[in-house]
Amino acid sequence: MADIKKIISNTRAYACLDCGKCTAVCPVARYNPDFSPRKLVSGAVAGQKSDGQLWSCITCSLCEARCQSGVQYTELVKEMRVEAHAAGESGQCTHGGTLEAMMHLMNNENLEQNRLGWLDNNLKTSTESEVLFFTGCAPYFDVIFADLGVKTLDTTKGAVKLLNRIGITPAVMPNERCCGHDLLWAGDTGNFTNLAKLNLAEIAKTKAKKIVTTCPECYQALKYEYPRYTGNTGLEVVHISQTLAEAVANGKLKFRELKKKVTYHDPCRLGRFAGIYDAPRAVIDAIPGVQMAEMAHSRSGALCCGTQAWLNCGSVNKQIQTERLKEAAATGADIMLTSCPKCQIHLKCALTDGRLDKELQIQITDLTGLAARAVAD
C-alpha cells in the first residue's frame, strides 16, 4: 500500500475533482462504458492495484491534456501496472505474444543478431560516429506483419538516405536491442532496465553523442525513460522529423515536386508526450506540390491509433481505429501520413477488417519514407 500511496502523491491523483472531463475525451470510454480514467484514479486511491480495466487504457494522454487539476493519468497507469505486474497480473498479449517473446529474447546478454541485413550499398553508415541512427524493431515488424503489407524498413532506409543527403554518415549497431518501451508500459521494469543497459553498452561502442530515431516510442524510451531507470546517459535524443525540419530550414534539404493530397496523424508519444507537432508539418510543407489537409482532431487533440504495448487489442480498439480512418478519409487525402511505425501497423491492421467501408481504403505511409522519395536528385 505504501508504494501505491507514493504513486498517488507523485501523480497528483488526490487532485482529481471527479468532474468527468477525462472520461468525456477518452477514446476507450466512448466505446466501453465500463472504462473511465477517473475510475482508475478512484481505484488507486482506494488501494486497488487493478480492476481489470488497467490494461485497457491506451495511454494516449488525451485525458491528461484535458484535466484542469494536473492529474498525471498516464504516469499513474504506468506505475500502477508496475505494481500489478509485481503481483502477477498482466494484460492480454496480442498477435500470439510474438512481440512480447521477441522482447524477452533480446534480454539475452549473449544474443547475436543479423540486425543490418536491410542495408544496401547506396546507404552510407559507420560503426563509429557522433550521430547514431537507432533502428528500432522495423527489421522484425516487416516479417511479423508481412500479411498487412507493412514496409517499415522503407522508413528506416529512407532515414539513412536523408541523413546521408544532409552530410551525416550515422553509426548503426549490429546488435541493437528493442528499446523496451512496451515492456515498461506493461509493468515489466526489470526486463526494461536490462534492455536499456544492454543498449547503452552497445551505444557506448559507437562513441555517439546524439541519437536519431524514427520511432516515437524509441524516442520516448531513450530520451526520458533510460535516464530515469539507469541514470544520466549524456546522450542527445531527437526524432528524425526534427532533424529533417532543421535541415529544411537551413537549406540543406530540398525536395522535388510530388502532387499528392495528404493528411497527417500525430502519434501520441511524439505529440502529446513530446510536444513535437511543427517539425513533421514543416517537412510536409517543404515538399512542392503536396497539399496538406488537417483532420478534425489534430495536434494536441489528435485521436490515438487505438492500442499500445501490444496489449488488449479488441473490438473497442478497432472502433477507435475506424473513427480515425474515417477522419482521414473525410479530408479527401490520397495518403494518411504518420511518423510512427506502430501507428502505421495498427491502422493498416484495421484496414484489413472486411467490415470497413471501401471508402476507408486510404493509403497509409510514413512521413520519412515519403520525404526520402521526394529528395531532389
TIPA-849164 format. One line per field, with one value per residue (C-alpha): x, y, z; residue number from 1; residue in one letter. Coordinates in Angstrom, 3 decimals. Layout:
N
px <- X	...
py <- Y	...
pz <- Z	...
nr <- NUM	...
rest <- A	...
***
This chain:
377
px <- 0.000	2.936	4.054	0.538	0.329	3.594	2.257	-0.909	1.118	3.589	0.851	-1.477	-4.283	-5.696	-6.320	-8.989	-12.249	-14.338	-15.606	-15.677	-13.838	-11.239	-13.941	-15.565	-12.456	-11.278	-11.446	-11.800	-14.648	-16.507	-16.890	-16.542	-18.996	-17.231	-13.988	-13.139	-9.849	-11.360	-12.418	-8.762	-7.883	-10.602	-9.407	-5.812	-6.842	-8.760	-5.602	-6.795	-3.886	-6.036	-9.715	-9.168	-9.505	-5.973	-4.713	-7.457	-6.078	-4.319	-2.121	-2.862	-2.866	-5.929	-7.365	-4.258	-4.350	-7.928	-7.534	-7.641	-6.284	-2.985	-3.596	-0.908	-3.154	-0.728	2.061	-0.443	-1.416	2.227	3.209	0.073	0.885	4.296	2.547	0.080	2.891	4.747	1.574	1.460	-1.121	-0.733	-2.655	-3.616	-0.821	-1.818	-0.517	0.032	2.534	5.135	6.261	6.499	8.525	10.847	11.487	12.303	14.647	16.526	17.284	19.765	23.188	24.857	22.347	23.793	21.512	21.512	20.299	21.840	20.616	18.386	21.312	22.296	25.336	23.609	23.359	26.426	26.755	29.580	30.422	31.525	30.037	28.915	25.405	23.782	20.702	18.608	16.800	14.096	12.204	11.485	13.552	11.215	7.955	8.196	8.406	5.786	3.254	4.024	0.363	-0.621	1.716	3.749	7.005	8.552	12.019	11.201	11.191	14.455	16.223	14.701	16.026	19.602	19.242	18.067	20.793	23.375	21.881	22.447	26.031	25.617	27.038	25.347	26.533	24.268	24.540	24.793	23.489	20.929	18.071	14.451	14.295	11.998	9.213	6.454	7.868	7.924	4.311	3.358	4.795	7.948	10.587	13.164	13.440	13.085	16.046	18.129	17.404	18.319	21.681	22.443	21.604	23.615	26.630	26.306	25.797	28.991	30.946	29.857	31.113	27.856	26.769	23.445	20.772	18.276	15.254	12.216	10.041	8.390	8.297	12.042	12.395	10.326	12.268	15.760	15.228	13.149	12.983	16.595	17.892	15.114	15.978	19.748	20.924	22.049	23.097	24.761	23.085	21.044	17.985	15.960	13.205	14.034	11.344	13.250	16.485	14.757	12.873	16.151	17.830	14.929	15.159	18.929	18.558	20.429	17.464	15.325	12.618	11.274	7.604	5.052	1.434	-0.354	-3.014	-2.068	-3.287	-1.041	-1.705	0.027	1.426	0.686	4.300	5.551	2.669	1.127	4.115	6.940	5.141	6.538	3.853	5.524	8.564	6.652	4.412	7.443	8.778	5.413	5.138	8.619	7.657	6.441	3.043	1.963	-1.333	-1.882	-5.367	-5.741	-8.144	-10.984	-8.792	-5.116	-2.109	-2.834	-6.372	-5.417	-7.030	-4.797	-4.117	-6.079	-3.761	-0.491	2.276	0.796	-1.823	-5.602	-6.469	-10.118	-13.370	-13.121	-9.689	-10.936	-13.727	-11.203	-9.080	-12.123	-13.043	-9.549	-9.606	-12.966	-11.462	-8.599	-10.924	-13.115	-10.218	-10.172	-6.480	-4.735	-2.317	-2.509	0.977	2.328	5.721	5.364	5.838	3.366	0.654	1.188	0.868	-2.229	-4.090	-3.193	-4.402	-7.755	-7.889	-7.750	-11.045	-13.575	-16.342	-14.877	-16.426	-14.489	-14.108	-11.784	-9.130	-6.737	-3.003	-1.022	2.688	5.415	6.485	10.185	9.621	7.667	10.358	13.037	11.149	10.836	14.516	15.735	18.216
py <- 0.000	2.311	2.171	2.953	5.959	7.231	6.785	8.675	11.527	11.731	11.740	14.186	11.621	13.225	16.396	14.648	16.635	13.785	16.228	13.663	15.743	12.996	10.444	12.789	12.798	9.222	7.155	3.909	5.224	6.272	2.622	0.842	2.214	0.250	2.185	5.616	7.343	8.692	5.142	4.141	7.103	6.183	2.589	3.654	5.976	3.064	0.932	-1.235	-2.389	-3.472	-3.816	-5.480	-2.176	-1.010	-2.788	-1.381	2.160	3.013	5.594	8.210	11.006	12.800	12.713	14.351	17.085	17.915	17.631	21.019	19.606	18.381	14.705	12.674	9.857	8.140	8.055	6.719	3.918	3.095	2.928	1.010	-1.534	-1.993	-2.818	-5.121	-6.869	-7.456	-9.081	-11.458	-9.628	-8.690	-7.544	-9.841	-10.073	-9.555	-11.291	-14.525	-12.927	-12.816	-9.267	-9.877	-13.063	-11.136	-8.503	-11.176	-12.936	-9.673	-9.633	-12.449	-10.923	-13.293	-12.685	-12.289	-10.833	-10.060	-6.524	-4.911	-7.136	-4.300	-2.055	-1.764	-0.309	3.016	3.786	5.082	4.020	3.507	1.611	4.853	8.323	11.227	10.549	7.155	6.020	3.844	1.459	0.178	-3.041	-2.311	-5.310	-7.573	-5.708	-6.243	-10.010	-10.314	-8.113	-9.092	-10.039	-6.417	-5.076	-3.297	-1.808	-0.052	-0.751	1.794	4.333	3.020	3.095	6.481	7.885	6.848	8.186	11.554	11.694	10.983	13.731	16.336	15.193	12.692	9.179	7.663	4.801	1.750	-1.070	-4.709	-5.916	-3.237	-4.472	-3.415	-0.156	-1.870	0.729	-1.865	-3.902	-0.765	0.091	-3.498	-3.039	-5.120	-2.681	-5.408	-6.548	-2.972	-1.834	-4.762	-3.906	-0.279	-1.286	-3.644	-0.948	1.700	-0.627	-1.023	2.721	3.434	1.391	3.774	6.869	8.586	11.791	12.119	9.551	9.915	7.611	7.259	5.658	7.989	5.173	4.611	8.392	8.360	5.449	6.662	10.323	10.119	6.576	5.427	8.303	7.658	3.985	3.926	7.457	10.293	8.873	12.052	11.492	13.909	12.160	13.568	12.339	12.235	14.844	17.372	16.694	16.990	20.176	21.773	20.742	22.224	25.497	25.682	24.994	21.680	19.610	20.243	18.121	17.539	18.027	15.421	16.049	14.478	15.482	14.245	14.329	13.848	11.627	12.848	9.878	10.162	9.746	12.325	14.744	14.931	13.288	15.199	18.243	17.717	18.982	21.563	19.600	16.943	19.615	21.714	18.745	18.207	21.910	21.826	19.238	21.116	20.018	18.346	19.662	19.236	18.746	18.525	16.024	17.084	16.120	17.015	18.173	18.004	16.798	14.045	10.644	7.690	4.827	2.724	0.443	0.282	-2.035	-4.931	-5.389	-5.817	-5.034	-5.927	-4.582	-1.297	-0.606	-1.393	1.130	3.789	2.993	3.088	6.515	7.770	6.317	7.980	11.320	10.773	9.797	12.847	15.161	13.818	12.986	10.410	9.490	9.336	10.163	9.324	9.411	6.180	2.610	1.253	3.730	2.527	-1.117	-0.622	1.462	-0.893	-3.766	-2.014	-1.579	-5.367	-5.699	-6.772	-4.903	-1.491	0.599	0.662	4.446	3.977	2.262	5.195	4.724	4.868	5.615	7.123	10.735	9.812	7.333	9.918	12.561	10.127	9.502	13.258	14.092	16.151	14.378
pz <- 0.000	0.718	-2.932	-4.137	-1.808	-3.272	-6.806	-5.913	-4.437	-7.337	-9.991	-8.195	-8.140	-4.979	-7.002	-9.114	-8.895	-10.311	-12.950	-15.747	-18.348	-18.712	-19.481	-21.993	-24.208	-23.557	-26.789	-24.834	-22.682	-25.821	-26.834	-23.476	-20.861	-18.106	-18.613	-17.247	-16.372	-13.147	-12.177	-12.404	-10.169	-7.671	-7.622	-6.995	-4.173	-2.655	-2.794	-5.669	-7.815	-10.737	-11.550	-14.902	-16.781	-16.023	-19.139	-21.364	-21.157	-24.432	-22.620	-25.285	-22.674	-24.068	-20.543	-19.149	-21.784	-20.734	-16.940	-15.190	-11.936	-13.339	-12.640	-14.407	-15.579	-17.935	-15.370	-12.833	-15.208	-15.962	-12.281	-11.286	-13.965	-12.363	-9.071	-10.821	-12.731	-9.474	-8.121	-11.092	-13.205	-16.848	-19.878	-22.728	-25.284	-28.911	-32.038	-30.156	-27.804	-30.601	-29.874	-26.123	-26.715	-29.019	-26.337	-23.796	-26.219	-26.696	-22.978	-23.594	-22.966	-25.449	-28.246	-31.752	-34.424	-38.124	-37.487	-40.547	-43.342	-44.581	-45.509	-49.167	-50.933	-51.578	-47.864	-46.044	-42.404	-39.953	-36.786	-35.117	-35.478	-33.318	-34.655	-34.125	-36.014	-33.694	-35.994	-33.663	-34.379	-38.058	-39.280	-37.314	-37.964	-41.710	-41.175	-38.434	-40.238	-43.826	-44.336	-43.714	-46.375	-43.714	-45.011	-42.043	-43.469	-46.188	-43.363	-41.961	-45.318	-46.063	-42.809	-43.601	-47.168	-45.835	-43.191	-45.898	-48.036	-45.302	-44.750	-41.907	-42.009	-38.967	-36.848	-36.754	-34.235	-35.392	-32.026	-31.177	-28.964	-28.725	-26.756	-24.229	-24.363	-24.444	-21.574	-19.451	-20.283	-19.496	-15.995	-16.521	-15.279	-14.640	-18.245	-19.483	-17.371	-18.567	-22.210	-21.517	-20.043	-22.934	-25.484	-23.669	-23.651	-27.434	-27.920	-25.977	-28.542	-31.320	-29.440	-30.387	-28.692	-30.483	-31.317	-34.163	-34.236	-36.487	-33.797	-31.236	-28.685	-29.066	-28.711	-25.507	-24.030	-24.963	-24.083	-20.924	-19.526	-19.910	-17.742	-15.250	-14.812	-15.477	-14.674	-16.940	-20.312	-21.583	-24.951	-27.027	-28.479	-31.393	-33.666	-37.373	-38.115	-36.002	-37.885	-41.255	-40.321	-39.217	-42.482	-44.462	-42.528	-43.149	-46.856	-46.623	-47.756	-50.823	-52.407	-55.895	-56.634	-55.568	-56.468	-53.523	-51.049	-47.588	-44.029	-41.019	-37.992	-34.815	-32.835	-29.108	-27.973	-30.465	-29.962	-26.506	-24.799	-26.509	-27.913	-31.421	-33.797	-36.022	-37.236	-39.222	-40.746	-41.706	-43.686	-45.382	-46.258	-47.807	-50.437	-53.556	-54.830	-51.602	-50.271	-46.543	-45.050	-41.272	-39.742	-37.432	-34.466	-34.815	-32.821	-29.059	-29.758	-32.207	-31.816	-30.972	-33.392	-30.927	-28.991	-27.054	-25.897	-27.924	-25.197	-25.079	-28.680	-29.307	-30.700	-28.776	-30.258	-33.761	-33.311	-32.276	-35.323	-37.596	-36.223	-37.009	-40.513	-41.169	-40.133	-42.566	-45.404	-44.745	-45.639	-49.194	-48.824	-51.006	-48.233	-44.452	-43.167	-39.756	-38.047	-36.077	-37.368	-34.831	-35.824	-39.385	-38.296	-36.123	-38.690	-41.546	-39.400	-39.067	-42.843	-43.285	-41.394	-44.029	-42.221	-43.047	-45.799	-49.041	-48.894	-45.917	-48.025	-47.739	-48.292	-45.055	-45.135	-43.007	-43.481	-43.559	-46.380	-48.371	-47.801	-48.962	-52.213	-52.730	-52.262	-55.186	-57.444
nr <- 1	2	3	4	5	6	7	8	9	10	11	12	13	14	15	16	17	18	19	20	21	22	23	24	25	26	27	28	29	30	31	32	33	34	35	36	37	38	39	40	41	42	43	44	45	46	47	48	49	50	51	52	53	54	55	56	57	58	59	60	61	62	63	64	65	66	67	68	69	70	71	72	73	74	75	76	77	78	79	80	81	82	83	84	85	86	87	88	89	90	91	92	93	94	95	96	97	98	99	100	101	102	103	104	105	106	107	108	109	110	111	112	113	114	115	116	117	118	119	120	121	122	123	124	125	126	127	128	129	130	131	132	133	134	135	136	137	138	139	140	141	142	143	144	145	146	147	148	149	150	151	152	153	154	155	156	157	158	159	160	161	162	163	164	165	166	167	168	169	170	171	172	173	174	175	176	177	178	179	180	181	182	183	184	185	186	187	188	189	190	191	192	193	194	195	196	197	198	199	200	201	202	203	204	205	206	207	208	209	210	211	212	213	214	215	216	217	218	219	220	221	222	223	224	225	226	227	228	229	230	231	232	233	234	235	236	237	238	239	240	241	242	243	244	245	246	247	248	249	250	251	252	253	254	255	256	257	258	259	260	261	262	263	264	265	266	267	268	269	270	271	272	273	274	275	276	277	278	279	280	281	282	283	284	285	286	287	288	289	290	291	292	293	294	295	296	297	298	299	300	301	302	303	304	305	306	307	308	309	310	311	312	313	314	315	316	317	318	319	320	321	322	323	324	325	326	327	328	329	330	331	332	333	334	335	336	337	338	339	340	341	342	343	344	345	346	347	348	349	350	351	352	353	354	355	356	357	358	359	360	361	362	363	364	365	366	367	368	369	370	371	372	373	374	375	376	377
rest <- M	A	D	I	K	K	I	I	S	N	T	R	A	Y	A	C	L	D	C	G	K	C	T	A	V	C	P	V	A	R	Y	N	P	D	F	S	P	R	K	L	V	S	G	A	V	A	G	Q	K	S	D	G	Q	L	W	S	C	I	T	C	S	L	C	E	A	R	C	Q	S	G	V	Q	Y	T	E	L	V	K	E	M	R	V	E	A	H	A	A	G	E	S	G	Q	C	T	H	G	G	T	L	E	A	M	M	H	L	M	N	N	E	N	L	E	Q	N	R	L	G	W	L	D	N	N	L	K	T	S	T	E	S	E	V	L	F	F	T	G	C	A	P	Y	F	D	V	I	F	A	D	L	G	V	K	T	L	D	T	T	K	G	A	V	K	L	L	N	R	I	G	I	T	P	A	V	M	P	N	E	R	C	C	G	H	D	L	L	W	A	G	D	T	G	N	F	T	N	L	A	K	L	N	L	A	E	I	A	K	T	K	A	K	K	I	V	T	T	C	P	E	C	Y	Q	A	L	K	Y	E	Y	P	R	Y	T	G	N	T	G	L	E	V	V	H	I	S	Q	T	L	A	E	A	V	A	N	G	K	L	K	F	R	E	L	K	K	K	V	T	Y	H	D	P	C	R	L	G	R	F	A	G	I	Y	D	A	P	R	A	V	I	D	A	I	P	G	V	Q	M	A	E	M	A	H	S	R	S	G	A	L	C	C	G	T	Q	A	W	L	N	C	G	S	V	N	K	Q	I	Q	T	E	R	L	K	E	A	A	A	T	G	A	D	I	M	L	T	S	C	P	K	C	Q	I	H	L	K	C	A	L	T	D	G	R	L	D	K	E	L	Q	I	Q	I	T	D	L	T	G	L	A	A	R	A	V	A	D
***
